[in-house]
Amino acid sequence: CTPGLEDVSIEELADFGLKGKKIGRGIISANAKLSDVFKLNYCSKSLHKIILLLSSGKFCELSELYKAAYEITYGEFIRSEQSFAVRVSRAGKHSFTSIDAEREIGQAVIDSYKKEKGVRLKVDLEEPDVLVRCYIRENKFWLGIDTTGESLHKRGYRIYEHPAPLRASIAHCLVRLAQWQPEESLYDPFCGSGTIPIEAALYANKIPNHWRWKSFRLWKLGFVDRKKFMEEKERIDAKVKSLELKLYGSDLFRKHIEGAKRNANNAGVSINFLQQDIKDAVFEHDIIVTNPPYGKRIGHTGKALYANKMLEKKLAEGSWKRAVVITAEKRNLESYSEKRQIMYGDLPTWIFLYKR
């Protein structure tokens, strides 16, 4: 999940009846059934990948990673005719590279499988059938099987890309942080490609990730009962709603508004979009959630300063109840009720929450 928003993802897990806990930066865990693995891949809005955790612990040397990986039995996850690869995500100072760790863990998987099944697994670094992932944070590691594939923040509905897009998973978290309820109006005055109001609509209507479900990696895992998962999918699809929501978005540029309309249409939701300068916006909605432009992402500091100044002015004047602003600019209203820092890629970013 997004580093700095682990608590929001844990809140989402609770919606699925799961008790989550933070175990690393951007990493949360929960005890779950196999049916939950499908549900999280299909329905989660804040998570990026769902990993079947096979081993975790502390280590000092690469040889300890080899030992941990070797002690796992892979027969129920990988069929003998399938290929595999290892991907390592590493943070901290180490005497080895991520490629070194991938090589060591990969050899451990091969050796363990050969001992268990008498077969040497095939390695395919480009398009493996099964992907083993290892997350390393300083001297801690988590090793498991990827059930997702491409990150879930890539929803599939976005056919128009804004030059500085907001990740859909972060947009969902912002809506949750605003404590928005479906009966309340929500407005994004810098809507860009429409991600924030679209994510609010998907959330309220319980619309799952039906653009991506066929590509989930879990379908290639040997233990998966496809029939049961498809029955679960039908139960989830039957709960989709079609609420009349008061969702609004505006932007200075016509091309962004047209793109936002296309994205909303592709997502199957209805949003009220308007081409409008922030100076003409009226903040009379219950909830304001927005991602104003900032110089580091749009490459134009002057425009970013103007946008943020106008946003401050409008927030001071408006009759809203709650507001959430995400920005890399530290300049903002001083009357925020909560401030938190997250990492948006490699960019330190702040989220400001306001209440009246």
WOVEN-V473588 format. One record per residue. N is the residue number from 1. RES is the residue in three letters. BURIAL is 1 if it has 16 or more other C-alpha atoms within 10 Angstrom, else 0. Layout:
# WOVEN-V473588
N|RES|BURIAL ; N|RES|BURIAL
This chain:
# WOVEN-V473588
1|CYS|1 ; 2|THR|1 ; 3|PRO|0 ; 4|GLY|1 ; 5|LEU|1 ; 6|GLU|1 ; 7|ASP|1 ; 8|VAL|1 ; 9|SER|1 ; 10|ILE|1 ; 11|GLU|1 ; 12|GLU|1 ; 13|LEU|1 ; 14|ALA|0 ; 15|ASP|0 ; 16|PHE|0 ; 17|GLY|0 ; 18|LEU|1 ; 19|LYS|0 ; 20|GLY|1 ; 21|LYS|1 ; 22|LYS|0 ; 23|ILE|0 ; 24|GLY|1 ; 25|ARG|0 ; 26|GLY|1 ; 27|ILE|1 ; 28|ILE|1 ; 29|SER|1 ; 30|ALA|0 ; 31|ASN|0 ; 32|ALA|0 ; 33|LYS|0 ; 34|LEU|0 ; 35|SER|0 ; 36|ASP|1 ; 37|VAL|1 ; 38|PHE|1 ; 39|LYS|1 ; 40|LEU|1 ; 41|ASN|1 ; 42|TYR|1 ; 43|CYS|1 ; 44|SER|1 ; 45|LYS|1 ; 46|SER|1 ; 47|LEU|1 ; 48|HIS|1 ; 49|LYS|1 ; 50|ILE|1 ; 51|ILE|1 ; 52|LEU|1 ; 53|LEU|1 ; 54|LEU|1 ; 55|SER|0 ; 56|SER|1 ; 57|GLY|0 ; 58|LYS|0 ; 59|PHE|0 ; 60|CYS|0 ; 61|GLU|0 ; 62|LEU|0 ; 63|SER|0 ; 64|GLU|0 ; 65|LEU|1 ; 66|TYR|1 ; 67|LYS|0 ; 68|ALA|1 ; 69|ALA|1 ; 70|TYR|1 ; 71|GLU|0 ; 72|ILE|1 ; 73|THR|1 ; 74|TYR|1 ; 75|GLY|0 ; 76|GLU|0 ; 77|PHE|1 ; 78|ILE|1 ; 79|ARG|1 ; 80|SER|1 ; 81|GLU|0 ; 82|GLN|1 ; 83|SER|1 ; 84|PHE|1 ; 85|ALA|1 ; 86|VAL|1 ; 87|ARG|1 ; 88|VAL|1 ; 89|SER|0 ; 90|ARG|1 ; 91|ALA|0 ; 92|GLY|0 ; 93|LYS|0 ; 94|HIS|0 ; 95|SER|0 ; 96|PHE|0 ; 97|THR|0 ; 98|SER|1 ; 99|ILE|0 ; 100|ASP|0 ; 101|ALA|1 ; 102|GLU|1 ; 103|ARG|1 ; 104|GLU|1 ; 105|ILE|1 ; 106|GLY|1 ; 107|GLN|1 ; 108|ALA|1 ; 109|VAL|1 ; 110|ILE|1 ; 111|ASP|1 ; 112|SER|1 ; 113|TYR|1 ; 114|LYS|1 ; 115|LYS|0 ; 116|GLU|0 ; 117|LYS|0 ; 118|GLY|0 ; 119|VAL|0 ; 120|ARG|0 ; 121|LEU|1 ; 122|LYS|0 ; 123|VAL|1 ; 124|ASP|0 ; 125|LEU|0 ; 126|GLU|0 ; 127|GLU|0 ; 128|PRO|1 ; 129|ASP|1 ; 130|VAL|1 ; 131|LEU|1 ; 132|VAL|1 ; 133|ARG|1 ; 134|CYS|1 ; 135|TYR|1 ; 136|ILE|1 ; 137|ARG|1 ; 138|GLU|0 ; 139|ASN|0 ; 140|LYS|1 ; 141|PHE|1 ; 142|TRP|1 ; 143|LEU|1 ; 144|GLY|1 ; 145|ILE|1 ; 146|ASP|1 ; 147|THR|1 ; 148|THR|1 ; 149|GLY|1 ; 150|GLU|0 ; 151|SER|0 ; 152|LEU|1 ; 153|HIS|1 ; 154|LYS|0 ; 155|ARG|1 ; 156|GLY|0 ; 157|TYR|1 ; 158|ARG|1 ; 159|ILE|0 ; 160|TYR|1 ; 161|GLU|0 ; 162|HIS|1 ; 163|PRO|0 ; 164|ALA|0 ; 165|PRO|0 ; 166|LEU|1 ; 167|ARG|1 ; 168|ALA|1 ; 169|SER|1 ; 170|ILE|1 ; 171|ALA|1 ; 172|HIS|1 ; 173|CYS|1 ; 174|LEU|1 ; 175|VAL|1 ; 176|ARG|1 ; 177|LEU|1 ; 178|ALA|1 ; 179|GLN|0 ; 180|TRP|1 ; 181|GLN|0 ; 182|PRO|1 ; 183|GLU|0 ; 184|GLU|0 ; 185|SER|1 ; 186|LEU|1 ; 187|TYR|1 ; 188|ASP|1 ; 189|PRO|1 ; 190|PHE|1 ; 191|CYS|1 ; 192|GLY|1 ; 193|SER|1 ; 194|GLY|1 ; 195|THR|1 ; 196|ILE|1 ; 197|PRO|1 ; 198|ILE|1 ; 199|GLU|1 ; 200|ALA|1 ; 201|ALA|1 ; 202|LEU|1 ; 203|TYR|1 ; 204|ALA|1 ; 205|ASN|1 ; 206|LYS|1 ; 207|ILE|1 ; 208|PRO|1 ; 209|ASN|1 ; 210|HIS|0 ; 211|TRP|0 ; 212|ARG|1 ; 213|TRP|1 ; 214|LYS|0 ; 215|SER|0 ; 216|PHE|1 ; 217|ARG|1 ; 218|LEU|1 ; 219|TRP|1 ; 220|LYS|1 ; 221|LEU|1 ; 222|GLY|0 ; 223|PHE|0 ; 224|VAL|1 ; 225|ASP|0 ; 226|ARG|0 ; 227|LYS|0 ; 228|LYS|0 ; 229|PHE|1 ; 230|MET|0 ; 231|GLU|0 ; 232|GLU|1 ; 233|LYS|1 ; 234|GLU|0 ; 235|ARG|0 ; 236|ILE|1 ; 237|ASP|0 ; 238|ALA|0 ; 239|LYS|0 ; 240|VAL|0 ; 241|LYS|0 ; 242|SER|0 ; 243|LEU|0 ; 244|GLU|0 ; 245|LEU|1 ; 246|LYS|1 ; 247|LEU|1 ; 248|TYR|1 ; 249|GLY|1 ; 250|SER|1 ; 251|ASP|1 ; 252|LEU|1 ; 253|PHE|0 ; 254|ARG|0 ; 255|LYS|0 ; 256|HIS|1 ; 257|ILE|1 ; 258|GLU|1 ; 259|GLY|1 ; 260|ALA|1 ; 261|LYS|1 ; 262|ARG|1 ; 263|ASN|1 ; 264|ALA|1 ; 265|ASN|1 ; 266|ASN|0 ; 267|ALA|1 ; 268|GLY|0 ; 269|VAL|1 ; 270|SER|1 ; 271|ILE|1 ; 272|ASN|1 ; 273|PHE|1 ; 274|LEU|1 ; 275|GLN|1 ; 276|GLN|1 ; 277|ASP|0 ; 278|ILE|1 ; 279|LYS|0 ; 280|ASP|0 ; 281|ALA|0 ; 282|VAL|0 ; 283|PHE|1 ; 284|GLU|1 ; 285|HIS|1 ; 286|ASP|1 ; 287|ILE|1 ; 288|ILE|1 ; 289|VAL|1 ; 290|THR|1 ; 291|ASN|1 ; 292|PRO|1 ; 293|PRO|1 ; 294|TYR|1 ; 295|GLY|0 ; 296|LYS|0 ; 297|ARG|0 ; 298|ILE|0 ; 299|GLY|0 ; 300|HIS|0 ; 301|THR|0 ; 302|GLY|0 ; 303|LYS|0 ; 304|ALA|1 ; 305|LEU|1 ; 306|TYR|0 ; 307|ALA|1 ; 308|ASN|1 ; 309|LYS|1 ; 310|MET|1 ; 311|LEU|1 ; 312|GLU|0 ; 313|LYS|0 ; 314|LYS|1 ; 315|LEU|1 ; 316|ALA|0 ; 317|GLU|0 ; 318|GLY|0 ; 319|SER|0 ; 320|TRP|1 ; 321|LYS|1 ; 322|ARG|1 ; 323|ALA|1 ; 324|VAL|1 ; 325|VAL|1 ; 326|ILE|1 ; 327|THR|1 ; 328|ALA|1 ; 329|GLU|1 ; 330|LYS|0 ; 331|ARG|0 ; 332|ASN|0 ; 333|LEU|0 ; 334|GLU|0 ; 335|SER|0 ; 336|TYR|1 ; 337|SER|0 ; 338|GLU|0 ; 339|LYS|0 ; 340|ARG|0 ; 341|GLN|1 ; 342|ILE|1 ; 343|MET|0 ; 344|TYR|1 ; 345|GLY|0 ; 346|ASP|0 ; 347|LEU|0 ; 348|PRO|0 ; 349|THR|1 ; 350|TRP|1 ; 351|ILE|1 ; 352|PHE|1 ; 353|LEU|1 ; 354|TYR|1 ; 355|LYS|0 ; 356|ARG|0
